Amino acid sequence: LQFLYLIGGEGQEGASDMAAPHTTSRDVAAELKWLRLVRMHWADAQGVDREWEYVERTTATVGDGVGHVEMCCMKEGDGEPKVLLVTQFRPPVEQPSVEWPAGLVEAGETPAAAALRELKEETGYVGRVLSVSAPCSNDPGMSNSKMSFVRVAVDMSDPRNQAPEPQQEEEEDIRSEWVPLHGLHAHLDACAARGENVDGKVYTFAVGVATAAMLQPGGKP
């Protein structure tokens, strides 16, 4: 089994003779509380001047430009593997949106610390960080925003997780639920069918789980 991924450009022949694409100018077109709109000019590998518009966060970043975290939380001590999803209304899509728990990294905070803080605030659960990804882009054609994907274990035998109490902001109305890992793909399809927005990162994860199951002996598409 092989997967195809694409690298920009029409071919690699003569690539060593080309200059690396680079930014030539950058201007802020508009700035609000949370976001700013940027117009930039950049030179492509042939030296042609190009223009691009994108948005960036006005909030703090750490390390390699990481400004927010998203968490894949696995339930421990409850038999069947389950992952934690949250649902909240997102004004830009005008729909309830099914997502990973997530949040902004505060000044002076590591991605791991931000993940545990946001998990507690949004869902009431306490967890243990298993891994933190390298910085990765969410929508690199629209924004320079980078995130870390944090894997977290939530031990249900911990007394603090018996009756979790979220600490959400006044404007937040976030509902959390545990979903069986091997039923995640079908669950997300059902969410979409009833008019909810499904975050692309969660859906990609679900497709990966379903694909891995399909590759097992006796697996079905």
C-alpha positions as CSV (number, residue, x, y, z in Angstrom):
1,L,0.0,0.0,0.0
2,Q,1.3,3.4,-1.0
3,F,0.0,6.9,-0.5
4,L,0.5,9.9,-2.8
5,Y,1.4,13.3,-1.6
6,L,2.1,16.3,-3.8
7,I,4.8,18.9,-3.6
8,G,4.1,22.3,-5.2
9,G,5.6,22.9,-8.7
10,E,5.4,21.2,-12.1
11,G,8.4,19.0,-11.7
12,Q,11.7,18.7,-9.9
13,E,14.0,18.9,-13.0
14,G,16.3,21.8,-12.7
15,A,15.2,22.4,-9.1
16,S,18.8,22.9,-8.0
17,D,19.1,25.9,-10.3
18,M,16.1,27.7,-8.9
19,A,16.0,30.1,-6.0
20,A,14.0,29.3,-2.9
21,P,10.7,31.1,-2.7
22,H,10.9,34.0,-0.3
23,T,8.9,36.9,1.1
24,T,9.8,40.4,-0.4
25,S,7.3,42.6,1.5
26,R,4.6,42.3,4.1
27,D,1.9,44.9,5.0
28,V,-0.9,44.8,7.6
29,A,-4.1,45.6,5.9
30,A,-6.4,45.4,8.9
31,E,-6.1,44.4,12.6
32,L,-8.7,43.5,15.1
33,K,-8.6,42.0,18.6
34,W,-7.8,38.4,17.7
35,L,-6.7,38.5,14.0
36,R,-4.9,40.7,11.5
37,L,-5.2,40.6,7.7
38,V,-1.8,40.6,6.0
39,R,-1.0,41.3,2.3
40,M,2.4,40.0,1.3
41,H,4.5,39.8,-1.9
42,W,6.8,36.9,-2.5
43,A,9.1,35.7,-5.2
44,D,8.5,32.2,-6.5
45,A,11.3,29.8,-7.6
46,Q,11.5,31.5,-11.0
47,G,11.8,34.9,-9.4
48,V,8.3,36.0,-10.4
49,D,6.7,38.4,-8.0
50,R,3.5,37.1,-6.5
51,E,0.9,38.5,-4.1
52,W,-0.9,36.6,-1.3
53,E,-3.4,37.5,1.4
54,Y,-3.6,35.7,4.8
55,V,-4.6,36.1,8.4
56,E,-2.5,35.7,11.5
57,R,-3.3,35.6,15.2
58,T,-2.6,38.6,17.3
59,T,-2.1,36.4,20.4
60,A,1.0,34.9,21.9
61,T,3.1,32.2,20.2
62,V,5.8,30.0,21.7
63,G,8.7,28.0,20.4
64,D,8.4,27.6,16.6
65,G,5.4,29.9,16.3
66,V,2.9,27.6,18.0
67,G,-0.2,29.7,19.0
68,H,-2.7,27.0,19.9
69,V,-3.1,23.3,20.8
70,E,-5.5,20.6,20.0
71,M,-5.8,17.5,22.1
72,C,-6.6,13.9,21.3
73,C,-7.7,12.6,24.7
74,M,-7.9,8.8,25.2
75,K,-10.0,7.3,28.0
76,E,-8.1,5.0,30.4
77,G,-9.6,2.5,32.7
78,D,-12.9,2.0,30.9
79,G,-12.3,-1.0,28.7
80,E,-13.1,0.0,25.1
81,P,-10.9,2.7,23.7
82,K,-12.7,6.1,23.5
83,V,-11.7,9.6,22.5
84,L,-13.0,12.9,23.8
85,L,-14.8,15.3,21.5
86,V,-16.3,18.7,22.2
87,T,-19.2,20.5,20.5
88,Q,-19.7,24.2,20.4
89,F,-21.4,26.7,18.2
90,R,-19.0,28.4,15.8
91,P,-20.3,31.7,14.4
92,P,-18.2,31.6,11.1
93,V,-19.9,28.4,10.0
94,E,-23.2,29.1,11.8
95,Q,-23.3,25.6,13.1
96,P,-22.5,23.5,16.1
97,S,-19.0,22.2,15.4
98,V,-17.6,18.8,16.5
99,E,-13.9,19.2,17.4
100,W,-11.0,18.2,19.5
101,P,-10.7,20.0,22.8
102,A,-8.4,23.0,22.0
103,G,-7.3,26.4,23.0
104,L,-4.7,29.2,22.7
105,V,-1.3,29.0,24.3
106,E,-0.8,31.8,26.8
107,A,2.4,33.8,27.2
108,G,5.1,31.8,29.0
109,E,3.2,28.5,28.6
110,T,4.4,25.3,27.0
111,P,2.1,23.5,24.6
112,A,1.9,20.6,27.0
113,A,0.8,22.9,29.9
114,A,-1.7,24.7,27.6
115,A,-3.2,21.4,26.7
116,L,-3.8,20.3,30.2
117,R,-5.2,23.7,31.2
118,E,-7.6,23.9,28.3
119,L,-8.7,20.3,28.9
120,K,-9.6,21.2,32.5
121,E,-11.3,24.4,31.5
122,E,-13.4,23.0,28.7
123,T,-14.3,19.6,30.0
124,G,-13.4,19.4,33.7
125,Y,-11.1,16.4,33.2
126,V,-7.5,16.2,34.3
127,G,-5.0,14.3,32.1
128,R,-1.5,13.2,31.5
129,V,0.4,14.3,28.4
130,L,1.6,11.4,26.3
131,S,3.2,13.3,23.4
132,V,3.4,16.7,21.8
133,S,3.7,17.0,18.0
134,A,6.1,19.2,16.1
135,P,4.5,22.5,15.0
136,C,2.0,21.9,12.2
137,S,-0.2,24.1,10.1
138,N,-4.0,24.1,10.2
139,D,-4.8,25.9,6.9
140,P,-1.5,27.0,5.4
141,G,-3.2,28.7,2.4
142,M,-5.2,31.0,4.6
143,S,-3.1,31.5,7.8
144,N,0.4,31.3,9.2
145,S,-1.1,29.9,12.4
146,K,0.7,26.9,13.8
147,M,-0.5,24.4,16.4
148,S,0.8,21.4,18.4
149,F,-1.3,18.2,18.5
150,V,-1.1,16.8,22.0
151,R,-2.0,13.3,22.9
152,V,-3.4,13.1,26.4
153,A,-4.5,10.1,28.6
154,V,-7.5,10.6,31.0
155,D,-7.5,8.2,33.8
156,M,-11.1,7.5,34.9
157,S,-9.9,6.0,38.2
158,D,-8.6,9.4,39.2
159,P,-11.1,10.8,41.7
160,R,-10.9,14.2,40.0
161,N,-12.4,12.6,36.9
162,Q,-15.4,11.1,38.6
163,A,-17.5,14.2,38.4
164,P,-15.6,16.7,36.2
165,E,-16.6,20.3,36.5
166,P,-15.7,22.5,33.5
167,Q,-14.4,26.0,34.1
168,Q,-15.6,27.6,30.8
169,E,-15.5,31.3,30.0
170,E,-18.8,33.2,30.2
171,E,-19.3,33.2,26.4
172,E,-18.5,29.5,26.1
173,D,-21.1,26.7,25.9
174,I,-19.1,23.5,25.3
175,R,-20.5,20.0,25.5
176,S,-18.1,17.1,25.7
177,E,-18.6,13.4,25.0
178,W,-16.6,10.2,24.9
179,V,-16.9,8.3,21.6
180,P,-15.7,4.8,20.9
181,L,-12.6,4.9,18.8
182,H,-13.6,2.3,16.4
183,G,-17.0,3.9,15.9
184,L,-15.6,7.4,15.4
185,H,-16.0,7.6,11.6
186,A,-19.7,6.6,11.7
187,H,-20.3,8.9,14.6
188,L,-18.9,11.9,12.7
189,D,-20.9,11.0,9.6
190,A,-24.0,11.0,11.8
191,C,-23.1,14.4,13.2
192,A,-22.8,15.8,9.7
193,A,-26.1,14.2,8.7
194,R,-27.9,16.1,11.5
195,G,-26.5,19.4,10.4
196,E,-23.4,19.8,12.6
197,N,-20.0,20.9,11.3
198,V,-17.3,18.3,11.6
199,D,-13.7,19.7,12.1
200,G,-11.5,18.4,9.3
201,K,-8.7,17.4,11.7
202,V,-11.0,15.1,13.6
203,Y,-12.4,13.6,10.4
204,T,-8.9,13.0,9.1
205,F,-8.1,11.2,12.3
206,A,-11.2,9.1,12.0
207,V,-10.4,8.2,8.4
208,G,-6.9,7.1,9.5
209,V,-8.4,4.8,12.2
210,A,-10.8,3.3,9.7
211,T,-8.0,2.8,7.2
212,A,-5.8,1.1,9.7
213,A,-8.7,-1.2,10.7
214,M,-9.3,-2.0,7.0
215,L,-5.6,-3.1,6.6
216,Q,-5.9,-5.7,9.4
217,P,-6.5,-9.3,8.4
218,G,-10.2,-9.6,7.6
219,G,-10.6,-5.9,7.5
220,K,-13.3,-4.4,5.2
221,P,-13.4,-1.0,3.4
